[in-house]
Amino acid sequence: MVTILLWLPISTASGRSPHLVDAAFTATSAVAVTGLTTVDTATYWSTFGQAVIIIGVGIGGLGVMTLSSVLALAVSRHIGLTQKMLMASETRTDRLGEVGTLVRAVIITSLTVESVLAILLFPRFLADGESIGSAAWHAVFMALSVFNNAGFVVLPDGLAPHVGDWWLGLPIVLGSFLGAVGFPVLMNVARMWRAPRRWALHTKLTLAMYTFLSAATFVLIPALEWGNEKTFGGMDWSEKILNALVFSVNSRSSGLSLVEISDLRESTWFLQDALMFVGGGTASTAGGIKVTTLAVLILAIVAEARGDRDMEVFHRRIPKDTLRLSVAVAFVGATLVGLATLVLLPVTGLHLDAVLYEVISAFGTVGLSTGITPELPAAAKWVLAVLMFAGRTGTMTVAAALALRSRPRVIRMPEERPSVG
C-alpha cells in the first residue's frame, strides 16, 4: 500500500510518478524503519509523499514492537507486562489477561514519547524562522523518525548545518535511546523504577549491554576521527561531545547523524559495521541481532573460559536453550549479510568496505549510508529492499519460531564430544 501511494504523481514534488524501484525501496525503508533512501526525502517527495513515508514509519515501528512483544509473551508462555515479560521464571503474575491490553500499552507509550519529542523540537524549528505550520510538520516528522529509529530527515538542508546544535542533537539522542531499548524494558523500568534490583533479567542485560556499547562508541569514534578535519578534527569541544553522544546511539539504531558518513574514515566504518549488526533491544524499533543476543554469547564465552557449568549473571542462571537460540539468531544474521554482500559486490563493482557498510545498515535497519545507495543499479536496490525487510522481521521471526518449537523425543542418542577449536 505504501509503495502504491508513493508511486502516485501526487507523492513527488515534480508531479511525475517516481520509478517503481524508488517507490518500493522508500516504502520498504519506511515500514522497516530503516532510513536508507535512493532519493532525497526533503526535496524529491511532496508533502503528501512525506506524510505517506512518516505514517509508514509510525505503523512499522508500532507493528514491530507489538509483534515482538506478543511473540515474546508466546515464547515465555506468560501474559504479564510488569517486570518479567521475557523471563517467566522470575515471576508468576498474570495481570494482563489479553493481548489487546498489551497492544494499547505499546501504542500509548509510543504516542507519549513521540508527542514529547515533537513539543521539544517545535520551538527549535520556529527559532530557525520557519512558519508555525512548517515548524509543526518538521517537529512531528522528526519526532516519529527519531523514536522509531527510522533515520528519515525532512529538513531541507539535512542535519549537517546542526553539527553543534544541542537543542536538536539531544532529543535525537534521548528519543533514539528510548526507542532502541525496547518496549518491555520501558514498561519494566516505569513500573519498578524505585526498585532496580527487582527489574527483570532482560531489562538488566539490555540496559547493561546497551550502556556499555554506547560508552565504548562515545570514546572510540572520536578517537578514530580526532585528526580528521572533515569530522571531529574541525569541531570545538562542545560539538565533539554532542556528536560523540549522537554516534553512541545512531551507530546501532537511529541512523541520524550530524556528520556526513562519507567523510568518516574506513576504520570508523568498520567499527560501525559491528555496532549496526548488533542493533538495539528486543521488541524495540531498532534492528540487528539485538544486544541481549550479544550479551548471552559473551556470557557463554566467559563461562567456558572459567570452566563454569552454567551461565550466570545478576544472580540468575541463563538456560542453555537461550544460548542455542542466540547462536541461531547471530548465525542467521551473519548469513543474510554475507549473502547480500556476495550478490552486491559483482553487481555494483564497488569496494567491499562501502558495500558491506550499506548491507549491514540495511540488515540492522539503521539507515546510515556512505552515499552509494542512490547510485546503485536497480538490481542492487531490490536486494537491499529485500534485506531491509528480512532484517526487520527475519531474526525476530526465527527467534520466536525456534523458541516455540519443542520436539519431545523418547529416545536420545549416546553423547560424544567432537574436537572443536
C-alpha positions as CSV (number, residue, x, y, z in Angstrom):
1,M,0.0,0.0,0.0
2,V,2.8,2.4,0.9
3,T,4.5,1.6,-2.4
4,I,1.4,2.3,-4.4
5,L,0.8,5.6,-2.7
6,L,4.4,6.7,-3.2
7,W,4.1,5.7,-6.9
8,L,1.4,8.2,-7.5
9,P,2.4,11.5,-9.2
10,I,1.0,13.5,-6.2
11,S,3.7,12.0,-4.0
12,T,6.6,13.7,-5.7
13,A,7.5,17.4,-5.7
14,S,7.8,17.3,-9.5
15,G,4.3,15.9,-10.0
16,R,5.7,12.9,-12.0
17,S,5.5,9.3,-10.9
18,P,8.8,8.0,-9.5
19,H,10.5,4.9,-10.7
20,L,8.9,1.8,-9.2
21,V,12.2,0.7,-7.6
22,D,12.5,4.1,-5.8
23,A,8.9,3.9,-4.6
24,A,9.2,0.3,-3.4
25,F,12.6,0.9,-1.8
26,T,11.4,4.0,0.1
27,A,8.3,2.2,1.2
28,T,10.2,-0.8,2.5
29,S,12.7,1.5,4.2
30,A,9.8,3.4,5.9
31,V,7.8,0.3,7.1
32,A,11.0,-1.4,8.2
33,V,12.0,1.8,10.0
34,T,15.4,1.9,8.3
35,G,16.0,5.2,6.7
36,L,18.1,4.2,3.7
37,T,16.9,6.3,0.7
38,T,17.5,6.3,-3.1
39,V,16.2,9.9,-3.4
40,D,16.4,12.9,-1.1
41,T,13.4,12.8,1.3
42,A,13.1,16.5,1.8
43,T,13.3,17.6,-1.9
44,Y,12.1,14.7,-4.0
45,W,8.9,13.9,-2.2
46,S,5.9,16.3,-1.9
47,T,4.3,16.9,1.5
48,F,1.8,14.2,0.7
49,G,4.7,11.8,-0.1
50,Q,6.5,12.7,3.1
51,A,3.3,12.2,5.0
52,V,2.9,8.7,3.5
53,I,6.6,7.9,4.5
54,I,6.2,9.0,8.1
55,I,2.9,7.2,8.5
56,G,4.6,4.1,7.2
57,V,7.3,4.7,9.8
58,G,4.8,5.0,12.6
59,I,2.9,1.9,11.6
60,G,6.1,0.0,11.1
61,G,7.5,0.9,14.4
62,L,4.3,0.1,16.3
63,G,3.9,-3.1,14.4
64,V,7.4,-4.3,15.2
65,M,7.2,-3.5,18.9
66,T,3.7,-5.0,19.2
67,L,4.5,-8.2,17.2
68,S,7.8,-8.6,19.1
69,S,6.1,-8.2,22.4
70,V,3.3,-10.7,21.5
71,L,5.9,-13.2,20.3
72,A,7.9,-12.7,23.5
73,L,4.8,-13.5,25.5
74,A,4.1,-16.6,23.4
75,V,7.7,-17.8,23.8
76,S,7.7,-17.3,27.6
77,R,4.1,-18.6,28.0
78,H,3.5,-15.5,30.1
79,I,0.9,-12.8,29.7
80,G,2.2,-10.4,32.4
81,L,3.6,-7.0,31.4
82,T,5.1,-6.0,34.7
83,Q,8.7,-6.7,35.3
84,K,9.3,-10.1,33.7
85,M,7.9,-10.1,30.2
86,L,10.7,-12.2,28.7
87,M,11.7,-14.2,31.7
88,A,8.7,-16.0,33.1
89,S,10.8,-17.9,35.6
90,E,11.2,-14.7,37.6
91,T,7.5,-14.0,38.1
92,R,4.3,-15.9,38.4
93,T,1.9,-12.9,37.8
94,D,-0.9,-12.9,35.2
95,R,-2.1,-9.3,35.5
96,L,-2.9,-8.9,31.8
97,G,-5.4,-11.4,30.5
98,E,-5.4,-10.3,26.9
99,V,-3.1,-9.3,24.1
100,G,-5.3,-6.2,23.5
101,T,-4.1,-4.6,26.7
102,L,-0.5,-5.1,25.6
103,V,-1.2,-3.5,22.3
104,R,-2.8,-0.5,23.9
105,A,0.1,-0.1,26.2
106,V,2.5,-0.1,23.3
107,I,0.5,2.5,21.4
108,I,0.1,4.8,24.4
109,T,3.9,4.6,25.2
110,S,4.9,5.3,21.6
111,L,2.5,8.2,21.2
112,T,3.5,9.7,24.5
113,V,7.2,9.7,23.7
114,E,6.7,11.0,20.2
115,S,4.5,13.8,21.5
116,V,7.1,14.9,24.0
117,L,9.8,14.9,21.3
118,A,7.6,16.9,18.9
119,I,7.0,19.5,21.7
120,L,10.7,19.8,22.3
121,L,11.6,20.2,18.6
122,F,8.8,22.6,17.7
123,P,10.3,25.8,19.2
124,R,13.7,24.8,17.7
125,F,12.3,25.0,14.2
126,L,10.4,28.1,15.0
127,A,13.7,29.7,16.1
128,D,15.1,29.0,12.6
129,G,12.4,31.3,11.1
130,E,10.0,28.7,9.9
131,S,6.3,29.3,9.9
132,I,4.2,27.7,12.6
133,G,2.8,25.1,10.1
134,S,6.2,24.2,8.7
135,A,7.8,24.0,12.2
136,A,5.0,21.8,13.5
137,W,5.3,19.5,10.5
138,H,9.0,19.2,10.8
139,A,8.7,18.6,14.6
140,V,6.2,15.8,14.2
141,F,8.1,14.2,11.3
142,M,11.4,14.2,13.1
143,A,9.8,13.1,16.4
144,L,8.4,9.9,14.7
145,S,11.6,9.4,12.8
146,V,13.7,9.7,16.0
147,F,11.7,7.5,18.3
148,N,11.2,4.8,15.7
149,N,14.9,4.9,14.8
150,A,13.9,5.4,11.2
151,G,16.6,7.8,10.0
152,F,14.5,9.8,7.7
153,V,15.2,13.6,7.6
154,V,12.7,16.1,6.2
155,L,14.8,19.2,6.8
156,P,15.7,20.9,3.5
157,D,19.4,21.2,4.3
158,G,19.6,17.9,6.3
159,L,21.3,17.7,9.7
160,A,24.7,18.9,8.6
161,P,24.0,22.6,9.5
162,H,23.2,21.5,13.0
163,V,26.5,19.8,13.8
164,G,26.8,21.7,17.1
165,D,23.1,22.2,17.8
166,W,22.3,20.7,21.3
167,W,18.7,21.7,21.0
168,L,18.3,19.3,18.1
169,G,21.0,16.8,18.9
170,L,20.0,16.0,22.5
171,P,16.4,15.0,21.6
172,I,17.8,12.7,18.9
173,V,20.0,11.0,21.5
174,L,17.2,10.6,24.1
175,G,14.5,9.6,21.6
176,S,16.7,7.1,19.8
177,F,17.7,5.6,23.2
178,L,14.0,5.2,24.3
179,G,13.0,3.6,21.0
180,A,16.0,1.3,20.9
181,V,16.0,-0.3,24.3
182,G,12.6,-1.9,23.7
183,F,9.1,-1.7,25.0
184,P,9.5,-4.4,27.6
185,V,12.4,-2.5,29.2
186,L,10.5,0.8,29.2
187,M,7.5,-0.8,30.9
188,N,9.6,-2.7,33.4
189,V,11.5,0.4,34.4
190,A,8.4,2.5,34.5
191,R,6.6,0.1,36.9
192,M,9.6,-0.7,39.0
193,W,11.7,2.4,38.9
194,R,12.1,2.6,42.6
195,A,13.4,-1.0,42.9
196,P,16.1,-1.6,40.2
197,R,17.1,-4.8,41.9
198,R,13.7,-6.2,41.1
199,W,14.0,-5.5,37.4
200,A,13.7,-8.4,35.0
201,L,16.9,-10.0,33.9
202,H,16.1,-9.0,30.3
203,T,15.9,-5.3,31.4
204,K,19.2,-5.5,33.3
205,L,21.0,-7.3,30.4
206,T,19.6,-4.9,27.8
207,L,20.5,-1.7,29.7
208,A,23.9,-3.0,30.8
209,M,25.0,-4.1,27.3
210,Y,23.4,-1.0,25.6
211,T,25.1,1.3,28.0
212,F,28.5,-0.5,27.6
213,L,28.3,-0.3,23.8
214,S,27.2,3.3,23.9
215,A,30.1,4.3,26.3
216,A,32.6,2.4,24.1
217,T,31.3,4.1,21.0
218,F,31.4,7.5,22.7
219,V,35.1,7.0,23.3
220,L,36.2,5.1,20.2
221,I,34.6,7.0,17.4
222,P,36.0,10.4,18.5
223,A,39.4,8.7,19.0
224,L,39.4,7.3,15.5
225,E,38.2,10.6,14.0
226,W,40.2,13.0,16.1
227,G,42.6,14.1,13.4
228,N,40.0,14.0,10.6
229,E,39.4,17.7,9.7
230,K,36.2,16.8,7.9
231,T,34.6,15.4,11.0
232,F,35.8,15.7,14.7
233,G,39.1,17.4,13.8
234,G,37.3,20.5,12.8
235,M,35.0,20.7,15.8
236,D,35.2,22.6,19.1
237,W,34.8,20.7,22.4
238,S,31.0,21.2,22.6
239,E,30.5,19.9,19.1
240,K,32.7,16.9,19.7
241,I,30.8,15.9,22.9
242,L,27.4,16.3,21.1
243,N,28.4,14.3,18.1
244,A,30.1,11.6,20.2
245,L,26.7,11.3,22.0
246,V,24.8,11.1,18.7
247,F,27.2,8.4,17.4
248,S,26.8,6.5,20.6
249,V,23.1,5.8,19.6
250,N,23.0,6.2,15.8
251,S,25.6,3.5,15.1
252,R,23.2,0.8,16.3
253,S,19.7,2.1,15.6
254,S,18.7,5.6,14.7
255,G,20.7,6.3,11.5
256,L,20.5,10.1,12.2
257,S,23.9,11.7,12.0
258,L,25.0,15.3,12.2
259,V,28.2,14.4,10.4
260,E,28.4,13.2,6.8
261,I,29.1,9.4,6.9
262,S,31.1,9.5,3.7
263,D,33.6,11.8,5.5
264,L,34.4,9.2,8.1
265,R,37.5,7.0,8.0
266,E,37.3,3.4,6.9
267,S,38.3,2.3,10.4
268,T,35.2,4.1,11.8
269,W,33.1,2.4,9.1
270,F,34.4,-1.0,10.3
271,L,33.6,-0.2,13.9
272,Q,30.1,0.9,12.9
273,D,29.6,-2.3,10.9
274,A,29.9,-4.3,14.2
275,L,27.7,-1.9,16.1
276,M,24.9,-1.9,13.4
277,F,25.0,-5.7,13.3
278,V,24.3,-5.9,17.0
279,G,21.5,-3.3,16.9
280,G,19.3,-2.4,19.9
281,G,16.9,-4.2,22.3
282,T,14.4,-6.9,21.8
283,A,10.8,-5.7,20.9
284,S,12.2,-2.2,20.0
285,T,12.3,-0.1,16.9
286,A,15.9,-1.0,16.4
287,G,17.2,-3.9,14.3
288,G,20.2,-6.1,14.4
289,I,20.6,-9.3,16.3
290,K,19.9,-7.4,19.5
291,V,22.1,-6.6,22.5
292,T,20.7,-9.4,24.6
293,T,21.9,-11.9,22.0
294,L,25.4,-10.5,22.2
295,A,25.2,-10.5,26.0
296,V,24.3,-14.2,26.1
297,L,27.1,-15.1,23.7
298,I,29.6,-13.1,25.7
299,L,28.4,-14.8,28.9
300,A,28.8,-18.2,27.3
301,I,32.4,-17.4,26.4
302,V,33.1,-16.2,29.9
303,A,31.6,-19.3,31.5
304,E,33.6,-21.5,29.1
305,A,36.8,-19.7,29.9
306,R,36.2,-20.0,33.6
307,G,35.2,-23.6,33.4
308,D,31.8,-22.9,34.8
309,R,28.9,-25.2,34.2
310,D,26.3,-22.5,34.0
311,M,26.0,-19.0,32.6
312,E,25.2,-16.8,35.5
313,V,24.6,-13.0,35.7
314,F,22.8,-10.7,38.1
315,H,22.3,-13.8,40.4
316,R,20.4,-15.6,37.8
317,R,21.2,-18.7,35.6
318,I,20.6,-18.5,31.9
319,P,19.3,-21.8,30.4
320,K,21.2,-23.4,27.6
321,D,18.4,-23.2,25.2
322,T,18.7,-19.5,25.3
323,L,22.3,-19.8,24.2
324,R,21.3,-22.1,21.3
325,L,18.7,-19.5,20.3
326,S,21.3,-16.7,20.4
327,V,23.7,-18.7,18.3
328,A,21.0,-19.4,15.7
329,V,19.9,-15.7,15.6
330,A,23.5,-14.5,15.2
331,F,24.2,-17.1,12.5
332,V,21.1,-16.3,10.5
333,G,22.0,-12.6,10.7
334,A,25.6,-13.2,9.6
335,T,24.4,-15.4,6.7
336,L,22.0,-12.8,5.4
337,V,24.7,-10.1,5.5
338,G,27.2,-12.4,3.8
339,L,24.9,-13.5,1.0
340,A,23.8,-9.9,0.3
341,T,27.4,-8.7,0.2
342,L,28.3,-11.5,-2.2
343,V,25.5,-10.6,-4.5
344,L,26.1,-6.8,-4.4
345,L,29.9,-6.8,-5.0
346,P,29.8,-8.1,-8.6
347,V,26.5,-6.2,-9.3
348,T,27.9,-2.8,-8.2
349,G,31.6,-3.1,-8.8
350,L,32.2,-1.1,-5.7
351,H,34.8,-1.8,-2.9
352,L,34.0,-4.1,-0.1
353,D,34.1,-1.5,2.7
354,A,31.3,0.6,1.2
355,V,29.2,-2.3,0.1
356,L,29.5,-4.1,3.5
357,Y,28.6,-0.8,5.3
358,E,25.4,-0.4,3.2
359,V,24.4,-4.1,3.6
360,I,24.8,-4.1,7.4
361,S,23.0,-0.8,7.6
362,A,20.1,-2.3,5.7
363,F,20.1,-5.5,7.7
364,G,20.3,-3.7,11.0
365,T,17.6,-1.2,9.8
366,V,19.9,1.6,10.8
367,G,19.8,3.8,7.7
368,L,23.4,5.2,7.9
369,S,24.8,5.4,4.4
370,T,28.2,6.1,2.8
371,G,26.2,7.8,0.0
372,I,26.3,5.0,-2.6
373,T,22.6,3.9,-2.3
374,P,21.2,6.5,-4.8
375,E,23.8,5.5,-7.3
376,L,23.2,1.7,-7.1
377,P,21.7,-0.1,-10.1
378,A,18.1,-1.2,-9.8
379,A,19.0,-4.8,-9.1
380,A,21.2,-3.8,-6.1
381,K,18.3,-1.6,-4.8
382,W,15.9,-4.5,-4.9
383,V,18.4,-6.7,-3.0
384,L,18.8,-4.0,-0.3
385,A,15.0,-3.7,-0.1
386,V,14.6,-7.4,0.5
387,L,17.4,-7.3,3.1
388,M,15.7,-4.5,5.0
389,F,12.5,-6.5,5.2
390,A,14.4,-9.6,6.2
391,G,16.4,-7.7,8.8
392,R,13.3,-6.2,10.3
393,T,11.3,-9.4,10.6
394,G,13.8,-12.2,9.9
395,T,15.7,-12.6,13.2
396,M,12.6,-11.9,15.3
397,T,10.6,-14.5,13.5
398,V,13.4,-17.0,13.5
399,A,13.9,-16.5,17.2
400,A,10.3,-16.9,18.1
401,A,9.8,-19.9,15.8
402,L,12.8,-21.7,17.2
403,A,11.8,-20.9,20.8
404,L,8.3,-22.1,20.3
405,R,9.4,-25.3,18.5
406,S,9.6,-28.1,21.0
407,R,10.0,-31.6,19.7
408,P,9.8,-34.2,22.5
409,R,11.8,-37.3,21.9
410,V,11.5,-40.6,23.7
411,I,14.9,-41.9,22.6
412,R,18.1,-39.9,22.9
413,M,21.3,-40.8,21.1
414,P,24.5,-41.5,23.1
415,E,26.6,-38.5,23.9
416,E,30.0,-38.0,22.3
417,R,32.2,-34.8,22.2
418,P,33.8,-33.9,18.9
419,S,37.0,-31.9,18.9
420,V,36.4,-28.2,18.3
421,G,38.7,-25.1,18.0
